[in-house]
Structures are given as structure tokens and as C-alpha cells.
Amino acid sequence: MASNLSFKILAVLALGLALCVQATLGGVTCEDLDQDVCAFAVSSTGKRCVLEKHVKRTGQEAYTCRTSEIEAEKIRNWIETDECIKACGLDRKSFGISSDSLLECHFTKKLCSPQCYDSCPNVVDLYFNLAAGEGVFLPKLCEAQSGNVRREMAEIRSSGLVAPGPIQPERLIVPPAESPIY
């Protein structure tokens, strides 16, 4: 009888320990992250976390971390290190995910630096895919760092390697309708 009771206690303790370990090793959930580590994190499902800013009715700014639909390639459970944030010229308070920064020479220089490009695979994966979405091959852009980056970006864009932008809609001029005569 005593051994049966101790077996049950042991089983309950083992189950409790298993649940604690699973909760501890469960992985990164974007919605549970603090605003100071949200940007550039990747959830346990491989989706990128994104920091969003909301303004409350009181006018106070509130920040939330959400799971985006953008998937990281071969990266899961990742919170970017402060060293990579600094080496790559990133900001923890950046909102959303955009390729606009690739057009800034200062940012591109830091992104392509050996301290970032060779040591921060999560950041490189993110911007590799953002650049590809714009029709730019990130290694070619980084290779251009030794030359004139603005000129190289212009050449990349004009070379046909970049998808053309949206077609401008034609301006339709509709004459004003005549008011009915009564």
C-alpha cells in the first residue's frame, strides 16, 4: 500500500516536472514578448515577430508584439542579440517590416559589414528576403558597397533585375454632370 502511494506521488511529480520543462522549453511566442525584444525575433513556428504601436483614447502610446505572416527560413525560437542589433544598424523600436531601409546607404553599409553579414543570420535572412521581394539580390547589393551604392542601386533597378513598379492609372477626366432643369 505504501509503495502504491509513493508510486502515485512519483508519477504526479514526474508529470509536473514534464509540464514545467515543456513550458520552459516551449519556445518564443511573439505575443508574450516584451517590446524591448520583439523586433527581429522569430517565433517557435518560424513566423517573424513585429512591434506595433497603438494610440489609446487617452493619447498614450501602447506597444504590442504580434506574430506576422512572414516566415523566417530555417530559423525558429530566435530573439536577436543586442550585438547584432548594433552591428547591423537596427533599432529595437522599429515598427513593422519594410525594405525601405535598404535604400539608405548608411544602413546598407552596416548590414553588409562582416560584423553583421557574417555573424547575424536572422537579420541577413530577413533582409535577403526583403531585397528579393524588391527584385534585388542582397549579395550583389553588398558587393556594391565598395563602390557607389546609390549608383549601384540605380543600375540594379534599371537592369531589369527589379520588377517594375505599378502602372500608373490613367487620369480619367469626367465632365461634371449637368443638374436637372426644373
Solvent accessible surface area in square Angstrom, and as a share of the most:
residue,aa,sasa,rsa
1,M,203,0.91
2,A,82,0.64
3,S,86,0.56
4,N,82,0.42
5,L,110,0.55
6,S,62,0.40
7,F,138,0.57
8,K,118,0.50
9,I,93,0.47
10,L,115,0.57
11,A,49,0.38
12,V,104,0.60
13,L,115,0.57
14,A,58,0.45
15,L,114,0.56
16,G,33,0.31
17,L,119,0.59
18,A,56,0.43
19,L,103,0.51
20,C,84,0.50
21,V,68,0.39
22,Q,126,0.56
23,A,85,0.66
24,T,109,0.64
25,L,135,0.67
26,G,48,0.46
27,G,38,0.36
28,V,19,0.11
29,T,66,0.38
30,C,0,0.00
31,E,92,0.41
32,D,118,0.61
33,L,32,0.16
34,D,85,0.44
35,Q,56,0.25
36,D,76,0.39
37,V,45,0.26
38,C,0,0.00
39,A,5,0.04
40,F,22,0.09
41,A,0,0.00
42,V,0,0.00
43,S,5,0.03
44,S,38,0.25
45,T,90,0.52
46,G,1,0.01
47,K,46,0.19
48,R,6,0.02
49,C,3,0.02
50,V,17,0.10
51,L,1,0.01
52,E,58,0.26
53,K,89,0.38
54,H,79,0.35
55,V,97,0.56
56,K,106,0.45
57,R,250,0.91
58,T,119,0.69
59,G,50,0.48
60,Q,113,0.50
61,E,85,0.38
62,A,24,0.18
63,Y,68,0.26
64,T,45,0.26
65,C,9,0.06
66,R,101,0.37
67,T,53,0.31
68,S,18,0.11
69,E,143,0.64
70,I,72,0.36
71,E,109,0.49
72,A,8,0.06
73,E,105,0.47
74,K,189,0.80
75,I,18,0.09
76,R,137,0.50
77,N,75,0.39
78,W,80,0.28
79,I,72,0.37
80,E,2,0.01
81,T,64,0.37
82,D,99,0.52
83,E,128,0.57
84,C,12,0.07
85,I,15,0.08
86,K,162,0.69
87,A,27,0.21
88,C,0,0.00
89,G,34,0.32
90,L,23,0.12
91,D,82,0.42
92,R,34,0.12
93,K,80,0.34
94,S,38,0.25
95,F,93,0.39
96,G,38,0.37
97,I,49,0.25
98,S,57,0.37
99,S,19,0.12
100,D,100,0.52
101,S,26,0.17
102,L,8,0.04
103,L,84,0.42
104,E,99,0.44
105,C,44,0.26
106,H,135,0.60
107,F,14,0.06
108,T,0,0.00
109,K,138,0.58
110,K,69,0.29
111,L,0,0.00
112,C,20,0.12
113,S,25,0.16
114,P,89,0.56
115,Q,116,0.52
116,C,0,0.00
117,Y,68,0.26
118,D,110,0.57
119,S,71,0.46
120,C,1,0.01
121,P,73,0.46
122,N,1,0.00
123,V,1,0.00
124,V,21,0.12
125,D,24,0.12
126,L,7,0.03
127,Y,14,0.05
128,F,72,0.30
129,N,57,0.29
130,L,31,0.15
131,A,0,0.00
132,A,56,0.43
133,G,67,0.64
134,E,74,0.33
135,G,24,0.23
136,V,6,0.04
137,F,119,0.50
138,L,0,0.00
139,P,45,0.28
140,K,76,0.32
141,L,1,0.00
142,C,22,0.13
143,E,131,0.59
144,A,11,0.08
145,Q,42,0.19
146,S,114,0.74
147,G,45,0.43
148,N,77,0.40
149,V,17,0.10
150,R,167,0.61
151,R,140,0.51
152,E,32,0.14
153,M,15,0.07
154,A,58,0.45
155,E,85,0.38
156,I,3,0.01
157,R,103,0.38
158,S,95,0.61
159,S,69,0.45
160,G,63,0.61
161,L,105,0.52
162,V,21,0.12
163,A,73,0.57
164,P,125,0.79
165,G,55,0.53
166,P,120,0.76
167,I,165,0.84
168,Q,141,0.63
169,P,118,0.74
170,E,151,0.68
171,R,215,0.78
172,L,149,0.74
173,I,150,0.76
174,V,119,0.68
175,P,101,0.64
176,P,124,0.78
177,A,100,0.78
178,E,164,0.74
179,S,90,0.58
180,P,93,0.59
181,I,171,0.87
182,Y,234,0.89
